[in-house]
């Protein structure tokens, strides 16, 4: 027990249990712990934009071969779109097979839409494709970092990394500087991550204290269907893809168990971004590939979010007895492929993007989004965990595709073998 408590994994587990106990036994006091969770997330978010900038610049500028960077980029985007389509389809299949909204018979006119006004305002800016692409370009460089808009930071980082690569030796000093800043930021992250148990304790205590079991029971079946869909996606879809690359999904999940617990406690995959990148590099994946795939995936490869999007749309239709034609469903899927991109970092992103998607289908009542508010936190946990594994698997697949992974090291790490022994075996062979 003492040995477990001395590890980050053990401390996070203890924090999860203690948070739930506090939430049940002292709800009022537990709600007051919310700032602990919020503070931890803000500390992480403070680092994300500059860290993403550094790793992307370093990855592109240090790769040397811009043709390879472009090739990896194209493969990455293609992979993301294919997997996003699978995620959307799993949401659709789950909704039509299990019917989570059927029988609720909710009159859309009886719903209070006042809670949705702030989300509707945000959704208006996401209605057109041209606006989406224009929003990729920051008004100023400072503005992109100030807002923490990862897509805009990515655009700027790609331009800087490309420029440094084209400069060759003249740009070497710039890469050295960026690498040095990245090392400092990773060290800062190392200090912050020690506070993870405190953040998890605050987040779980608040959630349990405020919503209790009743909130989950209210739309419990919908939540259960969503988690079932996410589990099927991770084990079957991602598991099959990982198997083709020569790896076992269960060993892969075990390798990221600490990060998994932090995401479960905070409902945010931001909290583990730096750790995930370090662990993927520790598996033997080249830094340049990790630096390009993972930050891009955080904005373009939101598998959990995609499952939620298609499932929620059909749930709302079923709950309000709104018929959906094949044309409407196809339109939802097509629009979701676009609107889901860049959802990361938008306040209330799930509701915002769902609103933007629903407004494109006149038959669907946008006010039905009110049904999602009570369970958004619980759904958010599943979204974050699925997004996390989706991006980690993407990095492995793209690395294997490009032969940018040390397969022997990767298997040794996942099998928890002594790397020194593996090196010696390799030398003897």
VOPAGU-2260 file (C-alpha; in pm, 1 decimal, decimal comma):
REM VOPAGU-2260
SITE   aa  ch    i         X         Y         Z
SITE  UNK   A    0       0,0       0,0       0,0
SITE  UNK   A    1     278,0     240,7      93,2
SITE  UNK   A    2     460,0     150,7    -229,0
SITE  UNK   A    3     147,7     234,7    -430,8
SITE  UNK   A    4     105,7     567,6    -250,2
SITE  UNK   A    5     461,1     663,1    -344,8
SITE  UNK   A    6     376,7     655,9    -717,1
SITE  UNK   A    7     180,6     916,8    -914,4
SITE  UNK   A    8     -56,2     640,4   -1023,7
SITE  UNK   A    9    -124,7     543,1    -662,7
SITE  UNK   A   10    -174,6     901,5    -546,1
SITE  UNK   A   11    -422,1     970,1    -826,7
SITE  UNK   A   12    -619,1     653,6    -737,6
SITE  UNK   A   13    -631,5     758,2    -372,9
SITE  UNK   A   14    -742,5    1107,2    -476,3
SITE  UNK   A   15   -1023,5     961,1    -689,9
SITE  UNK   A   16   -1152,2     748,6    -401,2
SITE  UNK   A   17   -1120,9    1028,6    -145,2
SITE  UNK   A   18   -1296,7    1273,3    -379,1
SITE  UNK   A   19   -1594,4    1040,6    -422,0
SITE  UNK   A   20   -1615,0     978,0     -46,5
SITE  UNK   A   21   -1613,1    1352,1      24,8
SITE  UNK   A   22   -1873,5    1414,9    -245,9
SITE  UNK   A   23   -2112,2    1161,7     -95,4
SITE  UNK   A   24   -2051,4    1233,1     275,8
SITE  UNK   A   25   -2012,2    1613,1     265,6
SITE  UNK   A   26   -2159,5    1748,5     -61,3
SITE  UNK   A   27   -2149,2    2116,7      37,3
SITE  UNK   A   28   -1785,1    2103,8     141,4
SITE  UNK   A   29   -1697,7    1894,8    -164,8
SITE  UNK   A   30   -1842,8    2156,6    -400,2
SITE  UNK   A   31   -1608,6    2409,1    -243,1
SITE  UNK   A   32   -1310,2    2206,4    -369,9
SITE  UNK   A   33   -1388,2    2289,6    -733,0
SITE  UNK   A   34   -1108,7    2552,2    -754,4
SITE  UNK   A   35    -851,7    2274,7    -697,9
SITE  UNK   A   36    -954,5    2099,0   -1018,0
SITE  UNK   A   37    -996,4    2424,1   -1211,5
SITE  UNK   A   38    -659,0    2549,7   -1094,0
SITE  UNK   A   39    -479,7    2234,4   -1204,1
SITE  UNK   A   40    -636,3    2251,6   -1551,9
SITE  UNK   A   41    -545,2    2620,6   -1583,2
SITE  UNK   A   42    -184,5    2548,6   -1489,2
SITE  UNK   A   43    -165,2    2290,1   -1767,1
SITE  UNK   A   44    -347,0    2508,8   -2020,9
SITE  UNK   A   45    -103,1    2788,9   -1944,1
SITE  UNK   A   46     174,8    2575,6   -2095,9
SITE  UNK   A   47      -8,3    2406,8   -2385,4
SITE  UNK   A   48      14,4    2677,8   -2655,2
SITE  UNK   A   49     388,2    2754,8   -2619,1
SITE  UNK   A   50     467,7    2384,5   -2577,3
SITE  UNK   A   51     277,6    2289,7   -2894,4
SITE  UNK   A   52     456,3    2570,0   -3079,5
SITE  UNK   A   53     797,2    2444,7   -2967,3
SITE  UNK   A   54     742,5    2075,6   -3044,0
SITE  UNK   A   55     592,0    2144,7   -3387,5
SITE  UNK   A   56     868,4    2390,2   -3484,4
SITE  UNK   A   57    1131,0    2148,7   -3355,1
SITE  UNK   A   58     968,6    1854,5   -3533,8
SITE  UNK   A   59     942,5    2026,9   -3872,0
SITE  UNK   A   60    1264,8    2227,9   -3853,8
SITE  UNK   A   61    1466,6    1934,6   -3724,7
SITE  UNK   A   62    1327,2    1684,3   -3975,0
SITE  UNK   A   63    1538,6    1838,1   -4249,8
SITE  UNK   A   64    1342,2    1678,6   -4534,5
SITE  UNK   A   65    1036,0    1894,2   -4597,1
SITE  UNK   A   66     907,0    1639,2   -4845,2
SITE  UNK   A   67     885,0    1389,8   -4560,7
SITE  UNK   A   68     713,2    1644,8   -4336,3
SITE  UNK   A   69     457,1    1705,2   -4609,0
SITE  UNK   A   70     412,7    1332,5   -4666,5
SITE  UNK   A   71     361,8    1265,0   -4295,2
SITE  UNK   A   72     119,5    1556,7   -4275,8
SITE  UNK   A   73     -93,1    1427,6   -4563,7
SITE  UNK   A   74     -96,0    1073,7   -4423,2
SITE  UNK   A   75    -189,0    1208,0   -4079,9
SITE  UNK   A   76    -484,5    1411,7   -4206,5
SITE  UNK   A   77    -602,4    1121,0   -4425,1
SITE  UNK   A   78    -582,6     882,4   -4128,4
SITE  UNK   A   79    -769,8    1129,8   -3905,9
SITE  UNK   A   80   -1057,3    1163,5   -4154,9
SITE  UNK   A   81   -1093,4     786,5   -4196,8
SITE  UNK   A   82   -1093,2     721,6   -3821,7
SITE  UNK   A   83   -1331,1    1013,5   -3756,6
SITE  UNK   A   84   -1572,7     856,3   -4004,8
SITE  UNK   A   85   -1555,8     525,0   -3815,7
SITE  UNK   A   86   -1620,1     709,8   -3487,5
SITE  UNK   A   87   -1923,5     891,5   -3629,2
SITE  UNK   A   88   -2063,9     565,4   -3767,8
SITE  UNK   A   89   -2021,2     387,6   -3433,2
SITE  UNK   A   90   -2222,5     667,1   -3270,6
SITE  UNK   A   91   -2496,7     623,9   -3532,0
SITE  UNK   A   92   -2504,9     244,2   -3502,4
SITE  UNK   A   93   -2517,4     260,7   -3120,2
SITE  UNK   A   94   -2806,8     506,8   -3132,5
SITE  UNK   A   95   -3015,1     305,0   -3377,3
SITE  UNK   A   96   -2945,4     -32,6   -3217,4
SITE  UNK   A   97   -2997,2      68,6   -2851,2
SITE  UNK   A   98   -3240,0     366,4   -2893,4
SITE  UNK   A   99   -3127,3     567,6   -2586,9
SITE  UNK   A  100   -3380,1     848,1   -2650,6
SITE  UNK   A  101   -3682,9     640,0   -2747,4
SITE  UNK   A  102   -3980,2     659,5   -2513,1
SITE  UNK   A  103   -3882,7     990,1   -2350,7
SITE  UNK   A  104   -4154,0    1170,9   -2553,5
SITE  UNK   A  105   -4020,5    1517,4   -2475,0
SITE  UNK   A  106   -4203,0    1813,4   -2628,7
SITE  UNK   A  107   -3931,3    2039,7   -2772,7
SITE  UNK   A  108   -4154,8    2343,1   -2710,5
SITE  UNK   A  109   -4159,8    2266,6   -2337,9
SITE  UNK   A  110   -3781,4    2287,0   -2301,5
SITE  UNK   A  111   -3627,1    2600,4   -2154,1
SITE  UNK   A  112   -3388,7    2729,1   -2417,7
SITE  UNK   A  113   -3252,2    3019,4   -2212,3
SITE  UNK   A  114   -2951,3    2813,0   -2104,9
SITE  UNK   A  115   -2857,5    2767,5   -2466,8
SITE  UNK   A  116   -2824,2    3134,9   -2565,7
SITE  UNK   A  117   -2451,2    3158,3   -2492,4
SITE  UNK   A  118   -2382,1    2839,0   -2687,2
SITE  UNK   A  119   -2594,9    2948,2   -2980,4
SITE  UNK   A  120   -2395,0    3272,5   -3005,2
SITE  UNK   A  121   -2068,6    3077,0   -3021,3
SITE  UNK   A  122   -2212,7    2833,8   -3273,6
SITE  UNK   A  123   -2294,1    3106,2   -3526,3
SITE  UNK   A  124   -1926,5    3154,5   -3604,5
SITE  UNK   A  125   -1896,8    2785,3   -3698,0
SITE  UNK   A  126   -2170,2    2767,4   -3961,0
SITE  UNK   A  127   -1968,0    2819,7   -4274,5
SITE  UNK   A  128   -1661,7    2644,5   -4409,7
SITE  UNK   A  129   -1492,7    2971,1   -4524,9
SITE  UNK   A  130   -1520,7    3112,9   -4170,7
SITE  UNK   A  131   -1364,4    2797,9   -4030,9
SITE  UNK   A  132   -1060,5    2828,8   -4257,6
SITE  UNK   A  133   -1031,8    3205,4   -4202,9
SITE  UNK   A  134   -1031,1    3139,5   -3829,8
SITE  UNK   A  135    -715,8    2930,2   -3874,8
SITE  UNK   A  136    -526,4    3253,1   -3939,4
SITE  UNK   A  137    -465,4    3454,3   -3620,5
SITE  UNK   A  138    -523,9    3830,4   -3618,7
SITE  UNK   A  139    -182,2    3858,9   -3458,2
SITE  UNK   A  140      68,6    3604,1   -3333,6
SITE  UNK   A  141      22,9    3730,5   -2978,6
SITE  UNK   A  142    -354,7    3690,0   -3006,8
SITE  UNK   A  143    -322,4    3319,4   -3098,2
SITE  UNK   A  144    -110,5    3249,7   -2790,1
SITE  UNK   A  145    -322,7    3473,1   -2565,9
SITE  UNK   A  146    -643,0    3289,0   -2658,5
SITE  UNK   A  147    -471,3    2950,7   -2650,0
SITE  UNK   A  148    -615,0    2872,0   -2993,6
SITE  UNK   A  149    -421,5    2554,3   -3079,3
SITE  UNK   A  150    -516,4    2555,6   -3448,0
SITE  UNK   A  151    -385,7    2909,6   -3493,1
SITE  UNK   A  152     -70,5    2828,2   -3298,5
SITE  UNK   A  153     -22,8    2521,4   -3521,7
SITE  UNK   A  154     -45,7    2732,9   -3838,6
SITE  UNK   A  155     214,6    2976,8   -3707,5
SITE  UNK   A  156     439,5    2694,0   -3583,1
SITE  UNK   A  157     426,9    2517,3   -3921,0
SITE  UNK   A  158     531,6    2839,2   -4096,6
SITE  UNK   A  159     819,2    2901,3   -3853,5
SITE  UNK   A  160     935,7    2537,8   -3864,7
SITE  UNK   A  161     928,9    2538,4   -4244,6
SITE  UNK   A  162    1121,1    2865,7   -4258,7
SITE  UNK   A  163    1390,4    2736,6   -4022,3
SITE  UNK   A  164    1422,3    2418,2   -4226,9
SITE  UNK   A  165    1464,1    2616,4   -4549,5
SITE  UNK   A  166    1731,3    2832,3   -4386,0
SITE  UNK   A  167    1943,5    2523,2   -4320,9
SITE  UNK   A  168    2252,6    2598,5   -4113,5
SITE  UNK   A  169    2151,2    2963,7   -4082,5
SITE  UNK   A  170    1837,9    2855,5   -3899,1
SITE  UNK   A  171    2020,6    2617,8   -3665,4
SITE  UNK   A  172    2039,7    2877,6   -3387,7
SITE  UNK   A  173    1661,3    2916,1   -3400,1
SITE  UNK   A  174    1604,6    2542,6   -3360,8
SITE  UNK   A  175    1852,9    2530,7   -3072,7
SITE  UNK   A  176    1666,5    2813,6   -2898,6
SITE  UNK   A  177    1327,3    2648,6   -2950,5
SITE  UNK   A  178    1459,0    2314,5   -2821,8
SITE  UNK   A  179    1597,2    2486,2   -2511,8
SITE  UNK   A  180    1262,9    2654,7   -2441,9
SITE  UNK   A  181    1085,3    2320,7   -2491,6
SITE  UNK   A  182    1311,2    2158,6   -2230,9
SITE  UNK   A  183    1225,3    2434,4   -1983,6
SITE  UNK   A  184     853,1    2392,1   -2051,8
SITE  UNK   A  185     874,1    2015,0   -2004,6
SITE  UNK   A  186    1047,5    2073,2   -1672,7
SITE  UNK   A  187     767,3    2310,8   -1569,7
SITE  UNK   A  188     513,6    2045,2   -1669,7
SITE  UNK   A  189     701,8    1796,6   -1454,1
SITE  UNK   A  190     653,3    2025,5   -1155,8
SITE  UNK   A  191     285,6    2088,3   -1231,0
SITE  UNK   A  192     198,3    1723,2   -1288,0
SITE  UNK   A  193     291,8    1645,7    -928,1
SITE  UNK   A  194     -22,9    1839,5    -838,8
SITE  UNK   A  195    -240,8    1600,1   -1039,8
SITE  UNK   A  196    -377,9    1419,9    -730,4
SITE  UNK   A  197    -488,0    1754,5    -586,2
SITE  UNK   A  198    -658,2    1849,5    -913,5
SITE  UNK   A  199    -830,5    1511,3    -941,9
SITE  UNK   A  200    -947,2    1529,9    -580,4
SITE  UNK   A  201   -1103,8    1872,1    -636,6
SITE  UNK   A  202   -1269,9    1780,1    -966,8
SITE  UNK   A  203   -1415,5    1448,9    -848,8
SITE  UNK   A  204   -1530,2    1584,3    -511,1
SITE  UNK   A  205   -1710,2    1875,3    -679,4
SITE  UNK   A  206   -1877,6    1657,1    -941,3
SITE  UNK   A  207   -1995,5    1396,3    -691,4
SITE  UNK   A  208   -2108,3    1659,5    -442,0
SITE  UNK   A  209   -2299,1    1873,5    -691,4
SITE  UNK   A  210   -2461,6    1614,5    -916,6
SITE  UNK   A  211   -2458,0    1296,4    -711,0
SITE  UNK   A  212   -2598,9     972,8    -846,5
SITE  UNK   A  213   -2929,3    1132,9    -947,5
SITE  UNK   A  214   -2777,9    1337,6   -1229,1
SITE  UNK   A  215   -2627,6    1027,9   -1384,9
SITE  UNK   A  216   -2950,7     830,1   -1337,5
SITE  UNK   A  217   -3155,7    1100,3   -1510,5
SITE  UNK   A  218   -3008,3    1017,4   -1849,1
SITE  UNK   A  219   -2818,3     712,5   -1733,6
SITE  UNK   A  220   -2900,4     499,6   -2034,3
SITE  UNK   A  221   -2769,5     760,7   -2277,2
SITE  UNK   A  222   -2445,7     788,6   -2077,6
SITE  UNK   A  223   -2415,5     409,7   -2066,8
SITE  UNK   A  224   -2467,7     380,6   -2443,2
SITE  UNK   A  225   -2203,9     648,2   -2503,6
SITE  UNK   A  226   -1948,0     470,0   -2285,0
SITE  UNK   A  227   -2030,7     138,8   -2452,7
SITE  UNK   A  228   -1975,0     299,8   -2794,6
SITE  UNK   A  229   -1642,2     449,3   -2681,6
SITE  UNK   A  230   -1529,0     115,8   -2538,2
SITE  UNK   A  231   -1620,1     -63,7   -2861,3
SITE  UNK   A  232   -1434,4     199,0   -3061,8
SITE  UNK   A  233   -1116,7     175,3   -2852,0
SITE  UNK   A  234   -1107,7    -205,2   -2825,2
SITE  UNK   A  235   -1238,6    -299,9   -3168,9
SITE  UNK   A  236   -1149,1     -17,2   -3407,8
SITE  UNK   A  237    -832,1     116,0   -3245,3
SITE  UNK   A  238    -742,0    -231,2   -3121,9
SITE  UNK   A  239    -763,2    -374,0   -3474,4
SITE  UNK   A  240    -558,8     -88,1   -3617,9
SITE  UNK   A  241    -296,3    -129,3   -3347,9
SITE  UNK   A  242    -290,5    -505,1   -3406,9
SITE  UNK   A  243    -211,9    -443,7   -3774,4
SITE  UNK   A  244      82,9    -235,8   -3655,6
SITE  UNK   A  245     192,6    -530,1   -3439,2
SITE  UNK   A  246      79,8    -412,7   -3093,5
SITE  UNK   A  247    -174,4    -516,2   -2829,1
SITE  UNK   A  248    -433,2    -253,6   -2728,4
SITE  UNK   A  249    -457,5    -376,9   -2367,5
SITE  UNK   A  250     -81,2    -345,9   -2314,7
SITE  UNK   A  251     -99,4      -4,7   -2478,4
SITE  UNK   A  252    -373,1     109,0   -2238,7
SITE  UNK   A  253    -173,6     -24,1   -1942,2
SITE  UNK   A  254     128,8     179,5   -2054,4
SITE  UNK   A  255     -78,3     498,8   -2030,5
SITE  UNK   A  256    -258,6     406,7   -1707,0
SITE  UNK   A  257    -136,7     711,9   -1512,4
SITE  UNK   A  258    -247,5     948,2   -1787,6
SITE  UNK   A  259    -579,0     761,6   -1810,0
SITE  UNK   A  260    -652,2     819,6   -1442,8
SITE  UNK   A  261    -567,3    1189,2   -1465,0
SITE  UNK   A  262    -801,0    1229,5   -1762,3
SITE  UNK   A  263   -1074,0    1035,0   -1579,4
SITE  UNK   A  264   -1040,9    1271,1   -1285,2
SITE  UNK   A  265   -1017,3    1600,1   -1473,4
SITE  UNK   A  266   -1221,7    1521,5   -1789,4
SITE  UNK   A  267    -947,2    1689,0   -1989,9
SITE  UNK   A  268    -685,4    1535,5   -2216,5
SITE  UNK   A  269    -491,7    1865,9   -2203,6
SITE  UNK   A  270    -367,2    1767,1   -1861,5
SITE  UNK   A  271    -154,1    1485,7   -2001,5
SITE  UNK   A  272     -41,3    1619,2   -2340,4
SITE  UNK   A  273     327,6    1665,8   -2245,4
SITE  UNK   A  274     343,2    1329,7   -2065,3
SITE  UNK   A  275     184,9    1148,7   -2357,8
SITE  UNK   A  276     439,5    1294,5   -2599,4
SITE  UNK   A  277     726,6    1193,7   -2372,2
SITE  UNK   A  278     592,1     839,7   -2332,1
SITE  UNK   A  279     544,5     795,8   -2706,3
SITE  UNK   A  280     903,5     906,9   -2758,7
SITE  UNK   A  281    1000,7     662,3   -2484,0
SITE  UNK   A  282     841,6     385,5   -2690,5
SITE  UNK   A  283    1091,1     458,3   -2964,8
SITE  UNK   A  284     885,1     688,9   -3189,1
SITE  UNK   A  285    1086,2     968,4   -3348,9
SITE  UNK   A  286    1044,0    1308,2   -3186,4
SITE  UNK   A  287     959,8    1471,8   -3521,0
SITE  UNK   A  288     666,5    1234,9   -3579,8
SITE  UNK   A  289     530,2    1271,6   -3227,1
SITE  UNK   A  290     569,4    1649,5   -3250,8
SITE  UNK   A  291     362,3    1663,6   -3566,7
SITE  UNK   A  292      93,9    1399,0   -3507,9
SITE  UNK   A  293      -5,3    1458,6   -3144,3
SITE  UNK   A  294     -57,0    1839,6   -3147,1
SITE  UNK   A  295    -241,4    1812,0   -3478,0
SITE  UNK   A  296    -451,6    1527,3   -3343,3
SITE  UNK   A  297    -561,7    1732,8   -3043,4
SITE  UNK   A  298    -749,9    1957,3   -3286,7
SITE  UNK   A  299    -822,0    1730,6   -3583,8
SITE  UNK   A  300    -863,9    1381,9   -3437,0
SITE  UNK   A  301   -1136,2    1400,2   -3174,2
SITE  UNK   A  302   -1268,9    1043,6   -3185,3
SITE  UNK   A  303   -1462,3    1056,6   -2858,1
SITE  UNK   A  304   -1613,8    1387,4   -2958,4
SITE  UNK   A  305   -1719,0    1245,0   -3297,4
SITE  UNK   A  306   -1893,5     948,6   -3132,5
SITE  UNK   A  307   -2075,2    1189,8   -2901,8
SITE  UNK   A  308   -2174,5    1419,3   -3186,8
SITE  UNK   A  309   -2356,4    1158,1   -3397,1
SITE  UNK   A  310   -2501,0     978,8   -3092,9
SITE  UNK   A  311   -2631,1    1302,2   -2936,6
SITE  UNK   A  312   -2796,5    1420,2   -3258,6
SITE  UNK   A  313   -2993,3    1096,2   -3292,1
SITE  UNK   A  314   -3066,8    1088,2   -2916,7
SITE  UNK   A  315   -3224,2    1435,3   -2938,5
SITE  UNK   A  316   -3426,0    1327,7   -3242,9
SITE  UNK   A  317   -3548,5    1014,0   -3062,6
SITE  UNK   A  318   -3623,3    1197,1   -2736,3
SITE  UNK   A  319   -3830,5    1465,3   -2913,2
SITE  UNK   A  320   -3989,5    1218,4   -3159,9
SITE  UNK   A  321   -3834,9    1402,2   -3454,4
SITE  UNK   A  322   -3808,6    1182,8   -3765,6
SITE  UNK   A  323   -3467,9    1181,9   -3935,9
SITE  UNK   A  324   -3449,7    1101,2   -4304,3
SITE  UNK   A  325   -3148,7     933,1   -4465,5
SITE  UNK   A  326   -3071,5    1269,8   -4623,6
SITE  UNK   A  327   -3077,6    1442,7   -4282,5
SITE  UNK   A  328   -2853,1    1177,1   -4132,2
SITE  UNK   A  329   -2604,8    1196,7   -4420,5
SITE  UNK   A  330   -2600,2    1576,2   -4383,7
SITE  UNK   A  331   -2530,9    1545,2   -4010,4
SITE  UNK   A  332   -2238,4    1310,1   -4074,7
SITE  UNK   A  333   -2093,2    1529,5   -4349,6
SITE  UNK   A  334   -2119,9    1846,8   -4142,7
SITE  UNK   A  335   -1981,7    1669,7   -3835,3
SITE  UNK   A  336   -1665,1    1577,9   -4027,5
SITE  UNK   A  337   -1604,1    1951,8   -4066,3
SITE  UNK   A  338   -1745,5    2107,9   -3748,6
SITE  UNK   A  339   -1563,5    1865,2   -3517,8
SITE  UNK   A  340   -1229,2    2000,5   -3636,3
SITE  UNK   A  341   -1095,8    2266,3   -3405,6
SITE  UNK   A  342   -1351,7    2196,8   -3131,8
SITE  UNK   A  343   -1065,6    2162,6   -2885,7
SITE  UNK   A  344   -1015,4    2478,0   -2683,2
SITE  UNK   A  345   -1361,3    2630,3   -2746,0
SITE  UNK   A  346   -1546,0    2702,0   -2417,5
SITE  UNK   A  347   -1830,6    2450,5   -2389,0
SITE  UNK   A  348   -1705,5    2301,0   -2716,1
SITE  UNK   A  349   -1931,3    1993,0   -2711,4
SITE  UNK   A  350   -2250,9    2197,9   -2685,0
SITE  UNK   A  351   -2119,8    2465,1   -2922,4
SITE  UNK   A  352   -2030,3    2222,1   -3202,0
SITE  UNK   A  353   -2348,8    2022,5   -3146,9
SITE  UNK   A  354   -2546,4    2346,2   -3182,7
SITE  UNK   A  355   -2358,5    2434,0   -3500,5
SITE  UNK   A  356   -2435,0    2088,2   -3640,9
SITE  UNK   A  357   -2803,7    2093,7   -3549,5
SITE  UNK   A  358   -2862,8    2437,4   -3700,4
SITE  UNK   A  359   -2768,9    2293,7   -4040,1
SITE  UNK   A  360   -3056,5    2042,3   -4018,0
SITE  UNK   A  361   -3388,3    2234,3   -3995,4
SITE  UNK   A  362   -3583,2    1926,2   -3886,3
SITE  UNK   A  363   -3391,3    1898,7   -3558,6
SITE  UNK   A  364   -3486,2    2116,6   -3258,2
SITE  UNK   A  365   -3174,5    2304,9   -3147,4
SITE  UNK   A  366   -3337,2    2364,4   -2808,3
SITE  UNK   A  367   -3301,8    1988,3   -2754,4
SITE  UNK   A  368   -2942,6    2063,3   -2657,0
SITE  UNK   A  369   -3080,3    2147,1   -2312,0
SITE  UNK   A  370   -3106,0    1771,1   -2263,3
SITE  UNK   A  371   -2726,4    1743,2   -2288,5
SITE  UNK   A  372   -2638,3    1994,7   -2016,6
SITE  UNK   A  373   -2702,0    1775,4   -1707,6
SITE  UNK   A  374   -2474,9    1496,1   -1830,9
SITE  UNK   A  375   -2210,1    1694,4   -2018,7
SITE  UNK   A  376   -1948,1    1649,6   -1746,6
SITE  UNK   A  377   -1990,5    1271,9   -1737,0
SITE  UNK   A  378   -1989,5    1252,1   -2115,5
SITE  UNK   A  379   -1681,4    1476,4   -2116,9
SITE  UNK   A  380   -1479,8    1214,9   -1929,5
SITE  UNK   A  381   -1550,0     952,6   -2196,4
SITE  UNK   A  382   -1478,3    1199,4   -2476,4
SITE  UNK   A  383   -1143,0    1294,3   -2328,0
SITE  UNK   A  384   -1030,2     935,1   -2267,1
SITE  UNK   A  385   -1129,7     823,7   -2618,0
SITE  UNK   A  386    -961,7    1127,3   -2773,6
SITE  UNK   A  387    -646,6    1045,8   -2577,8
SITE  UNK   A  388    -617,4     688,5   -2701,1
SITE  UNK   A  389    -722,2     784,3   -3053,2
SITE  UNK   A  390    -429,8    1023,9   -3081,3
SITE  UNK   A  391    -180,5     788,8   -2916,0
SITE  UNK   A  392    -272,8     509,8   -3158,1
SITE  UNK   A  393    -249,4     757,4   -3447,7
SITE  UNK   A  394     109,5     841,2   -3351,2
SITE  UNK   A  395     205,0     471,7   -3345,1
SITE  UNK   A  396      32,4     398,1   -3677,8
SITE  UNK   A  397     184,1     696,2   -3861,3
SITE  UNK   A  398     526,4     617,3   -3712,9
SITE  UNK   A  399     500,1     252,7   -3826,4
SITE  UNK   A  400     380,1     370,9   -4168,1
SITE  UNK   A  401     687,8     594,2   -4198,9
SITE  UNK   A  402     927,8     348,4   -4030,6
SITE  UNK   A  403     985,7     611,4   -3760,7
SITE  UNK   A  404     950,6     373,1   -3467,5
SITE  UNK   A  405    1198,4     138,6   -3302,2
SITE  UNK   A  406     974,5    -169,3   -3294,1
SITE  UNK   A  407    1204,4    -368,1   -3064,8
SITE  UNK   A  408    1210,7     -89,2   -2809,4
SITE  UNK   A  409     834,1     -34,9   -2838,4
SITE  UNK   A  410     756,2    -400,7   -2768,7
SITE  UNK   A  411    1004,4    -405,5   -2480,5
SITE  UNK   A  412     840,6     -99,6   -2324,3
SITE  UNK   A  413     486,8    -234,9   -2360,6
SITE  UNK   A  414     594,3    -578,1   -2232,1
SITE  UNK   A  415     769,6    -401,7   -1939,8
SITE  UNK   A  416    1102,3    -564,2   -2019,5
SITE  UNK   A  417    1436,6    -430,0   -1904,2
SITE  UNK   A  418    1558,9    -213,3   -2194,1
SITE  UNK   A  419    1922,2    -284,8   -2100,8
SITE  UNK   A  420    1861,2    -655,5   -2160,3
SITE  UNK   A  421    1697,0    -580,0   -2495,0
SITE  UNK   A  422    1997,3    -374,3   -2606,9
SITE  UNK   A  423    2237,7    -652,1   -2506,2
SITE  UNK   A  424    2026,8    -912,0   -2688,4
SITE  UNK   A  425    2032,2    -694,5   -2998,1
SITE  UNK   A  426    2410,3    -659,7   -2983,3
SITE  UNK   A  427    2458,5   -1036,0   -2940,1
SITE  UNK   A  428    2230,7   -1106,0   -3233,1
